[in-house]
Amino acid sequence: MVGCQVLSSTVEAHYRSSWVGESLSGRRDSRDAVSYHTREWNAPKPKHVRLLKEALHHRSSLRQQFELWSSLPNQGWIPCVDSECSLSLPEKSTGYLQVFLDGGLNQQRMGICDAVAVAKILNVTLVIPHLEVNPVWQDSSSFVEIFDADHFIRELKEEVSVVKELPSDYSWSTREYYATGIRATRIKTAPIHASAQWYLENVLPVLLRYGIAAIAPFSHRLAFDNLPKDIQQLRCKVNFEALAFVPHIRVLGDTLINRLRFHGKSKEDMSKLPDRLDDLAEQGSGKYIVLHLRFDKDMAAHSACDFGGGRAEKLALAKYRQVIWQGRVLNSQFSDEELRSQGRCPLTPEEIALLLAALGFTNNTRLYLASHKVYGGEESISALRKLFPRMEDKKSLTYADERAKVEGRASLLAAVDYHVSMQSDIFISASPGNMHNALLGHRAYKNLKTIRPSMALLGQLFLNRSMQWAEFQRAVIDGHKNRRANQSQEGEAIHIHISCS
């Protein structure tokens, strides 16, 4: 008996699509602070000054440190990629399938997994997915600029036929073609979390008639549950084996990992570090944690929470909601206290700093900050830096010329963060979302430690302004005893365990 698992993400589908007819430098010293080139006029104001002062003087015990940094015990899971339950490639393809994916990098990653699964269901040849330009991040990076297409095709060749481009007979089937009118080969009615049967009934006839079908929009268009076990296994293989980043992303990521593990080195000394991560074990490596802050303006606005910026902040975020989502944000009907008590507000940098300190992380902790743009700019992360002065990010650890290929490209920057996160000793995300879920699943597959903040508990604790540090820390530790491994919780990442005989 071989155990198979698939880990898929819950969704936050609040991005807009642009389909027609529907809302479809030089060197820096290593002591330089982590910097953010985008500032917000209204930085979130500190709300928990007393707790911060007490946290600065708290010391963790050796036992707490040992338990915090120790590796996970074996969970008894066996990766499914070599399972006997996989199906072979069909002798004849029924046509070509195109998909168009919106969202950020990790939402698109889940869409790619679904695209391969749908291609398997329909016995079709999949064209390398088209990645739409995200309206928030404005990154036009294509699949082949992020992922190793040759590796992707090679890994899946026994299950699904994948091609980089359509043959000349179908060269007319482009994004521009579908954006200029109603086309018989475009499927635009795929429901969220559609069943395999829906694709057989609605997409297969189009393929049989025209030899091609283009599904747009496609993100989150395949169900998580009630699918054949070989399809679930295939999703697992795509996500954790077939999707590999292009070499220059991996090289930059490995450079960051080298410099994080050799903490205490200056940038001049870093130039002498080993090029291969395998050499680290022989020289003694340090440990580091990755924090995915997830506190950008997009997140702050969509949450509809109050971050202490007063009337100016409320007006600015309301205007942003109107521009991006035409004001249609469900949370805006609730009060800030209601949202926080239900765990619907993203943790601010100040709050995630207090959580980390309560869990036992010290001012000696090597912390890598995985973030794009922080709402409130440099001022908003001052409390986080005060508690964790050894905080680093891509800019503080690298030279400008080392970042040249990824600078200003949100998806490539996110890919570097993903690579560094996968190699970290511990990963934590300040709020649930696509990157949180993608990494929770991938790290569970590798049996790596991930801390999942209890948003409802923390929201209630932070509403209590009279709470002392000792009481706060006890509540945090007790509430996260079972949230330092890879267990699934309802409403978070979904774990589907499949048995194959």
N, C-alpha and C positions, 0 to 999 in steps of 0.2 A: 504494500500500500504506500503510495506516495502522496504526501500532503501538498496541495497547491494553494496559493493564496493570491488574491488580487486586492490591491488597496487603491481605492478611487477617492476622489475628492468631492465634498459638498460644494455647492456653487454660490457665487455671489455675482449673478449675471446682471450687473448694472452698467455695462458698457454699451455704447451705441455703435451701430454698424452704419456703413455709408452706402448700402445698396439702394438703387433707384426704386422708387415706389413704396418704400417702407423704411421705418426707423431701423433699418437693418444694422612743458613748463620747466620748468627747470627742477633741480634737485631740492628736496626739502629735508630738514633735519628730522630725525625720528622722534624728537621730543615735541614736534609741532602737534597741536591739538587736532583732533578729527575735525575736518572742515566741511562746510556745505555752502555751495556757491549761490544757492537760492534762499533768500531771506523772506520771511513774511512780516508784514508791518505789525501784526498783533501776535506776539509770542505768548503761548499759554503761561499763565501765572502760577508760581508755586502755591500749592494748596496744603502741603503736609510738612511744613517747616520743622515742627517739633519732632516728628518721626524721623526726619532726615538728620537732625542733630543727634538724636539718640543712636541712629544707625551708624553714624560716623565713629562712635566710640565703642561699638559692640565688637566683640571678638568671638570667632567661631572656635569650637573645640576641635582637637585632632580627630576625634571619632566622627564628628559631623563632616569634616573635610574628607575623611576616608570614604564614608558612605556616599558623599556627594559625587566624588570623582571615580568611584569604582565602576568597572564595566558591568553590563547586565549579565545575569546568568543565562544559560542556554534556555530559550523559550520552547524548544522542541519542534520548531517549524522547519520544514525542509523546502528550499526554493523549488519552484515548480518548472523552471525552464527546461530541465532535462527529463521531464516526466514522460511516461509512456502514453499519456492521454492526448498528445498532440495529433492533429490530423495532417496528412500530407497535402501537397499542392495539387489542386485539381488539374486534370489533363488539358481542359479547355476553359479559357476565361469567357465569361458572358459579356464582357465589354470593359469600359474604362470608367472609373469613379474619380471625380474631382470633389474636393471639399475646401471650403473657405472658412478659416478660423479667425475669430476676433478675440479680444481680451489681451491680457498680458502673457508673459512667457509661460507661466505655469498653468494657466487656463488653456493655452494653446497646446501645451504638453499633454494634458488630459484629452483634448480633442484629437490629437494625433493617435493616441491609444484607441479611441473610439473609432476613428477612421479605418484603422487596420482591422478592427473587429468587424465593422460593417462590411468591409471588402471581403472578409472571410465568409460572412453570412451569405453574401450575394455571389460568391465565387467570381469576383471581378478583379481586374488589375487596378491597383491604386496608383494614382499619380501623386507624386510628392506634394503634400498639402500646401495650399497657398495661405500665408499668414497676413492677415489684414493689418493696416496701420491703426494702432490703438489711439483713440481720440484724446486720451489723457497723456500718454507717454510720447506719442508722435514718433515712434520708431518704425522704420520701413524695412527692417532686417528680414531677409527671407529665410526659409528653412535651411538652405545650404550654407548660409552665413552663420548659422547658430549650431546646427547639428551636422555630424559627419554622415552625409547622404550615402556614401559607398558602404560604410559600416552598417547603416540602417537597412539597406537593400540586402546586403550579404547575410545579416543575422536572420532575416525573415524569409529568405529564399525558399525554404522548405515548406512554409505555410501559406504565404501570400506573395503574389507577384507584384513588385513595386517598380515603377519607372520614373525617371526624372522629368521626362517630357512626353507629351502626346505624340503619336505618329502624325505624319503630315496630313493624312486624311481627316484628322480631327483638330488641326491647328487653329481652326476658327473658334474653338471653344475656349474663350478667354474671359477674364474678369470684365474687360471692357465690353465684350459682346453681351454679357448678361446685365451689365449696368445701363444699357441703352434701350431696353425694351423687354417685353414678356417673351420668354423663350420656352419651347416645349421640353427642352432637355434640362431645364433648371427645376429642382425640387426646393420650394421655399416654404413648405407647410409641415416639415418634420417637427413633431411635437417635442417638447423637453422630455428627456428620458423615454424615448420611444422604444417599443419592444422589437425583438428580432422579426416577429411576424409582420409588424407594420412595414418594415423595409421590404420584406418579401412581397407584400401586397401592393405597395405603392411605388417602390423604386425599381424593382426587378422588371415590371412591364415596360418602363421607359428604356431600360438597358436593352431589353430584347428587341425593342422597336428601332432604337436609334444607335445602339452600340455604345452609348455614353450617357452619363447622368452627372449633373453638377448639383451638389447640395449646398445651399447657402440661404440662411445662416446654418452652421452646423454645431457650434459649441454646445455641449451638454445634450446632444440629441440621441444618446443611447442609454438605456436603463442600466442601473448598477446591478440589479438583482434579476433572478429568474431567466438567466441566459445559460446556454449549454456550457458544460464545464471546460470544453476545449476552447471556447471563446473567452472565458474568464482567464484561462491559463495564457492565452495569446496576449491579452491585455497586460498581464503581468510581465511577459517577456518583452513586450514593446517598451514599457515604462522603465524597466530596471536593467535591460540588457541591450536593446536595439538603439535606444536614444542615447548617443554619446556626443558630447560637445566637440566642435572642431578643434584641431590641435592647439591653435594659439590661445584659445580660452583655457584649455587644460594647463598649458605652460604658465600662463599668468596666474592661474589658481594655485598651481604648485609652488610658484615663487612666493605667494602670500602665505601659504601653509608653512614653508620653510622658515620664513621670517617670524611667523607667530610662534612656532615651536622653539625656535632659538631666541626666546625672549631675553631682553637685556642687552642684545647686540645693537650696535650703532649701524647706520646704513653703510658706513665704510667697511665694517666687519662683515656685513651681510654679503658683500660681493665675493667673499671667500667661502661662502657656505656651499655645501654639496648640492649638485644639480638634481640629484635623484632623492626622492622621499625615502627610498629603501635604505639609504645610508643613515637616516636619522636614528634608527634603533641602536646602531653601533656607537653613536656619539652621545646618546642620552637626550631624549626629546622632552619638551615641556608640553603641558596640556593647555587647551584653550576651549572656550565656549563661544558659540556664535549666537548672537541676538539679532533676530529679524524684527526690527523696530516697528515697521508697518504703521507709521504715523505721518503720512503725507497729507497734503491739503485735500486730495480726493477722498481719503479715508475719513478725515475729520469732518468734511462737509456731509458725506453720506451718512455718517452716524447720527447727525443732528444733536450731538451732545454739546454741553457747555464746557469750554476749556479755560475759562477765567479771563477771556479777553474783553469782556463787557459788551456794550452795545455795538461797538465797531466790529468786533469779531462776528457777532450774530448777523449783522447786515452783510458783511463780506462773504460769509459762508452761505447765507441764503441766496445771494446773487450767484455764487458759484453753482449751487444746486439748480438754479433756474437755467443757467447756461448749459450745464452738462445733462441734467435729467428733466428739464422743463418743470422743475419743482416737485416732481413725483417721487418723494422719498417717504417711505412708510413710517420711519421712526419719528418724523417731524410732528406727528400727532400726539406724542408722549412728552411728559416733562423730563427734565434731566435726571431727577431723582428716580423716576420710574425706569428710565433706560439703564441707569447704573445698577440699580437693585436687581435687574434682570440680566445683567452681564452683557448689555448691548453696546457699551461704550468702549472704544479702543483704549488700552492702557497708555497713558502719557509716558514720556521718558522718565519723569519723576517717579511715577507709580511702578514702572518696571524695575527701576533702580531699587526701590524699597522691597519689591518682591524678591529680587536676586539676593539682596542683603539678608533678608529674613530666611531664605533657604540655606544660607551659609557661605555664599560667595564673598570674598574679602577684597580689600583694596589692592591685593597682590594678584588678583585674577586677571589672566590674559583674556580680554574680551574683544571679539571681532564684531563690528557693527555692520550688518547687512541691511542696507537701506538705500533708497534712491534719493529722494528729497524729503527732508524732515520739516513738517509744518512748524513754523515759528523760527526756523533757522537755528543758528548757533546758540542763541539764548535758551531755546527750549530744552537743550540737552545738557545744560550746565549742571543740574543735579546728578544726572547719570555720570558725567565725567568726574564730579567731585567724589562720588562713592567708588568709582572705578577708573582711576587715573591711567591705567594701562590699557585703555580702550583704543582700538585701532580700526582703520577701514582701508579701503583700496588706496586712497590718496596718501595716507600717512605712512604706508608701508612700501610704496613704489615710486619710481621716477616717472615723470611725465611721458618719456619716450617708451617706457614699458606699457603704459596704458593707451598708447596712441590708437591702436586698432579698435578699442572698445569705448573710448571717451565719447560722451554725448549720445550713446546708443543704449537706451534703457534695457532692451532685451539682452544685449551682450553683457552689460554690467550685471544684470540679474543672473545670467548664466554663470558668470565668475563667482558670484555670491553662492549660488547653488553648489558649485564644485567645492568651494571652501567649506560650506556647511556640511556636505556629505563626509568630509574627512575630520570633522571636529569631534572632540570627546563628548560634548554635550551641545544640543541645539534647543533653543527656546524661541518662540514667536510671541511678541507682545499681544497679538490678537489673532484669532482664527482667520483663515483665508486660504487662497489657492496655494501660495508657497508653503504655508504651514502644513496643509494637508498633503501636498506632494512630498515634502520632506519627511513628514511623519510616516507615510507609507514606505518610502524608499529606505529610510533608516530602520524601520521595523524589519524590512526584507533583509537588511544587513545585520540586524540585532544590535543596533546602536542606540544609545540613550537619548531620549527626547523628553523634555519637560513641557507639559501642557497646562498652561495657567487656567485656573478655575475662575472664569470671568465673573460668574454670578457671586461667588464668595468674595472675590476681591472688590467688586463693585460695592457690596454691602459693607465690607471692612473700611473702605476709603470714605464712605458716607459718615462713618462714626468718627467725628473730629476729636473726641475726648479719649480715644483709645491710647494706652501706653504701649511702648515698644515691646515689652515682654509679652503682653497679651496679644499684640498684633503678630509677633513672630510665632507664638504657639499656634494661633489660628491658621497661619499660613502653612506651617509644617504639617499640622494635622490634616489640613485640607488638600495637601499635595502628596501624601504618602503613596497613593496609588496612581499618581500622575507623572511619575518619573520613568516609566517604561514605555511600552507601546500598546497598552490596552486601548480598545476602541470604546468610545462613548457615543451615545445617541446624539445625532446632530453634528458630529465631527467627522473625521475621516472614517470611511466605511471599510471594514475588513471582511472579505468574503473568503471563507475557508472551503476549499473544494477537495474532495477525495477522489483519487483516480486509481482504478484497479489495474 
